[in-house]
Amino acid sequence: MFKKFLTDVCVAVSLGLAAMTASSPALASEQPFKVTLLGTGSPIPNPDRFSQSILVEAGKQKLLVDLGRGVTVRLGQLGIPLRDINASFVTHMHSDHLTGLPDFWLTGWLPTSFGSRETPMKLYGPKGTRELAEYLPKAFAEDIRIRTVDEELRALGIAIDAHEFKAPGVVYEQDGVKVVAFETDHGPEIKPSFGYTISFNGRKVVIPSDSRYDERIVAEARNADLLIHEVAMIDADLMKTNPRLQNVLNHHTSPEDAGRIFSQAKPRLAAYSHFVVFHRGEGVTASADREIDRLTRTTYKGPLVLGHDLMAFDIGDSITVTGADGKTIMSVGSKP
């Protein structure tokens, strides 16, 4: 029976069921464009900052960029069923961007109010994405077999429809939402590494993910509505006791260099996510936030917000930023 189940999955994907076209969207001007930071941390275990994941809601589309630790928990806090995510996008193959993927994939299949996915999970990414799609079902074959028999779950819901790309360009387009992949410099050994630009209703959000200072980010994010960039800061004293931390720092962007990118790109709003911070106890603290802000301001004077889990950005004529409690943190108007 399990062999038949696997055959059903392969047939379903080969038929291209995951490429089903949605009905025509309503007027884009009536639809929301919202970005929520689900995880703003790093591999450091921290219940306040799960690892990297961002939710983009654009019109009818709900998209995930990276699936780090805790992605299902944050979506649950927002009341968004996992089955409602239309597509997920992987930036690169570092674990802190992927450890939430098995949870999202498996939990979204369960016959619950937060799961019940009955169509293949769409997954987009660079080299390595197809291997994830191939080996995850093998790793969890026994769980899949049991639930298929015991809970009579449909094979389509656990299928993974993987789309692997090799070069920059448009990787997804649906309901007026366009996703463009662009290369970033995460270091010579960390290739491929991509960021994504999501465009909708004449506006765009740029998410470079992990990168050192890279002029390609400046070009991609020039005059963007929202640029969400990583930031890294490691105490010099810590690097003396653990020299390998310098290797980590070499693969990321300092506050000063991020500020240079913001100054050149001139987005309506710049925001930090993916805090790679080893600072007074190896965590992101209020004092670390203040220091990151201070250093960024040496090279950038424009609108800036330091992200936290469940911070949201509503993008329209103005950009309204709200915290996890739903209270407004700031609002940025249109460009002059």
Residue pairs with C-beta under 8 A, 6 or more apart in sequence:
1 148
1 149
2 141
2 144
2 145
2 148
5 144
5 145
5 148
5 155
6 137
8 155
8 156
9 137
9 155
9 156
9 158
9 159
12 120
12 155
12 156
12 159
13 120
13 159
13 160
13 161
17 119
17 120
17 156
17 161
18 119
18 120
18 122
18 159
18 161
19 161
20 119
21 174
22 60
22 174
22 175
25 31
25 59
25 60
25 175
25 176
26 59
28 59
28 176
28 200
28 201
29 201
31 58
31 59
31 60
31 200
31 201
32 57
32 58
32 59
32 314
33 57
33 58
33 59
33 200
33 201
33 203
33 205
33 314
33 315
33 316
34 56
34 57
34 58
34 312
34 313
34 314
34 315
35 54
35 55
35 56
35 57
35 205
35 226
35 228
35 312
35 313
35 315
36 54
36 55
36 57
36 74
36 78
36 310
36 311
36 312
36 313
37 54
37 228
37 271
37 273
37 307
37 308
37 309
37 310
37 311
37 312
38 50
38 53
38 54
38 55
38 64
38 68
38 70
38 71
38 74
38 75
38 309
38 310
39 49
39 50
39 51
39 52
39 53
39 54
39 66
39 68
39 69
39 70
39 71
39 74
39 100
39 309
40 49
40 50
40 52
40 272
40 273
40 274
40 275
40 307
40 308
40 309
40 311
41 48
41 49
41 50
41 51
41 52
41 68
41 69
41 96
41 274
41 275
41 284
41 309
42 49
42 51
42 52
42 96
42 274
42 275
42 276
42 277
43 51
43 95
43 96
44 282
44 283
46 283
46 284
48 308
48 309
49 275
49 284
49 308
49 309
50 68
50 69
50 70
50 71
50 73
50 74
50 100
50 309
51 68
51 69
51 70
51 96
51 97
51 99
51 100
52 66
52 68
52 96
52 97
52 209
52 273
52 274
53 64
53 65
53 66
53 67
53 68
53 70
53 71
53 74
53 97
53 100
54 64
54 65
54 66
54 207
54 228
54 273
55 62
55 63
55 64
55 74
55 75
55 78
55 80
56 62
56 63
56 64
56 65
56 198
56 205
57 63
58 175
58 176
58 177
58 198
58 200
58 201
59 175
59 176
59 177
59 200
59 201
60 86
60 175
61 86
61 87
61 174
61 175
61 177
61 200
62 80
62 84
62 85
62 86
63 85
63 86
63 87
63 88
63 89
63 172
63 177
63 179
63 198
64 71
64 85
64 87
64 88
64 89
64 104
65 88
65 89
65 91
65 196
65 198
65 207
65 209
66 89
66 90
66 91
66 97
66 98
66 209
67 88
67 90
67 97
67 98
67 99
67 100
67 101
67 104
68 96
68 97
68 98
68 99
68 100
69 96
69 99
69 100
70 100
71 100
71 103
71 104
72 82
72 100
72 103
72 104
72 107
72 108
74 309
74 310
75 81
75 82
75 85
75 114
76 114
77 310
78 310
81 108
81 113
81 114
81 115
81 116
82 104
82 107
82 108
82 114
82 115
82 117
83 108
83 115
83 116
83 117
83 118
85 104
85 108
86 122
86 174
87 122
87 123
87 124
87 172
87 174
87 179
88 101
88 104
88 121
88 122
88 123
88 124
89 124
89 125
89 171
89 172
89 179
89 181
89 196
90 97
90 98
90 101
90 123
90 124
90 125
90 126
90 128
90 129
90 132
91 97
91 125
91 184
91 193
91 194
91 195
91 196
91 207
91 209
91 210
92 126
92 186
92 190
92 192
92 193
92 194
92 209
92 210
93 128
94 190
94 210
97 209
97 210
98 132
101 123
101 132
101 136
102 136
102 139
102 140
104 121
105 121
105 136
105 158
105 160
106 140
106 143
106 158
107 114
107 115
108 114
108 115
108 117
108 121
108 157
109 115
109 116
109 117
109 147
109 153
109 157
109 158
110 116
110 147
110 151
110 153
111 151
111 153
116 157
117 157
118 154
118 156
118 157
119 156
119 157
120 156
120 157
120 159
120 160
120 161
121 159
121 160
121 161
122 161
122 163
123 129
123 132
123 133
123 160
123 161
123 162
123 163
124 162
124 163
124 164
124 165
124 171
124 172
124 179
125 132
125 162
125 163
125 164
125 165
125 194
126 164
126 165
126 166
126 181
126 192
126 193
126 194
127 164
127 166
127 192
128 164
129 162
129 163
129 164
130 162
130 164
132 160
132 162
133 160
133 161
133 162
136 160
137 144
137 158
137 160
144 158
147 153
148 155
163 171
163 172
165 171
165 181
166 192
168 180
168 181
168 182
168 183
168 194
169 180
169 181
170 178
170 179
170 180
171 179
171 180
171 181
171 196
172 178
172 179
173 179
176 200
176 201
177 198
177 199
177 200
178 198
178 199
178 200
179 196
179 197
179 198
179 199
180 196
180 197
180 199
181 194
181 195
181 196
182 194
182 195
182 196
182 197
182 208
182 216
182 217
182 220
183 192
183 193
183 194
183 195
183 216
184 193
184 194
184 195
184 208
184 209
184 210
184 211
184 214
184 216
184 217
185 193
185 211
185 212
185 213
185 214
185 216
186 193
186 210
186 211
186 212
186 251
187 212
187 250
187 251
190 210
190 251
193 209
193 210
193 211
194 209
195 206
195 207
195 208
195 209
195 211
195 217
195 220
196 206
196 207
196 209
197 204
197 205
197 206
197 207
197 220
197 221
197 224
198 204
198 205
198 207
199 205
203 225
203 315
203 316
204 224
204 225
205 224
205 225
205 226
205 227
205 228
205 313
205 315
206 217
206 220
206 221
206 224
206 226
206 227
206 228
206 265
206 267
207 228
208 214
208 217
208 220
208 221
208 227
208 228
208 229
208 230
209 230
209 274
210 230
210 251
210 252
210 274
211 217
211 230
211 252
211 253
212 250
212 251
212 252
212 253
212 257
213 253
213 257
213 258
213 260
213 261
214 261
215 264
217 229
217 261
217 265
218 261
218 264
218 265
221 227
221 261
221 265
221 267
222 264
222 265
222 266
223 265
223 266
223 267
223 268
223 335
224 265
224 267
224 268
225 267
225 268
225 269
225 315
225 319
226 267
226 268
226 269
226 271
226 313
226 315
226 319
227 261
227 262
227 265
227 267
227 269
227 270
227 271
228 271
228 272
228 273
228 307
229 253
229 258
229 261
229 262
229 270
229 271
229 272
229 273
230 252
230 253
230 258
230 272
230 273
230 274
230 275
230 276
231 252
231 253
231 254
231 255
231 258
231 272
231 274
231 275
231 276
231 277
231 292
231 296
232 248
232 249
232 252
232 253
232 254
232 275
232 276
232 277
233 254
233 255
233 276
233 277
233 278
233 279
233 288
233 291
233 292
233 295
234 245
234 246
234 248
234 249
234 276
234 277
234 278
234 279
235 278
235 279
235 280
238 245
238 278
238 279
238 282
239 245
239 246
239 249
245 278
248 276
249 276
252 276
253 261
254 295
255 291
255 292
255 293
255 295
255 296
256 295
256 296
256 298
256 299
257 299
258 270
258 272
258 296
258 300
259 295
259 296
259 297
259 298
259 299
259 300
260 299
260 300
262 270
262 296
262 299
262 300
262 302
262 304
263 299
263 300
263 301
263 302
266 302
267 302
268 303
268 319
268 332
268 334
268 335
269 303
269 304
269 305
269 313
269 319
269 321
269 332
270 300
270 302
270 303
270 304
270 305
271 304
271 305
271 306
271 307
271 311
271 313
271 321
272 292
272 304
272 305
272 306
272 307
273 307
275 284
275 288
275 292
275 307
277 283
277 284
277 288
277 292
279 285
279 287
279 288
279 291
280 287
280 288
289 306
292 306
293 304
293 306
296 304
297 304
303 330
303 332
305 311
305 321
305 329
305 330
308 323
308 324
309 324
310 323
310 324
311 321
311 322
311 323
311 324
311 329
312 321
312 322
313 319
313 320
313 321
314 320
314 322
317 333
317 334
318 331
318 332
318 333
318 334
319 331
319 332
320 328
320 330
320 331
321 328
321 329
321 330
321 331
321 332
322 328
322 329
323 329
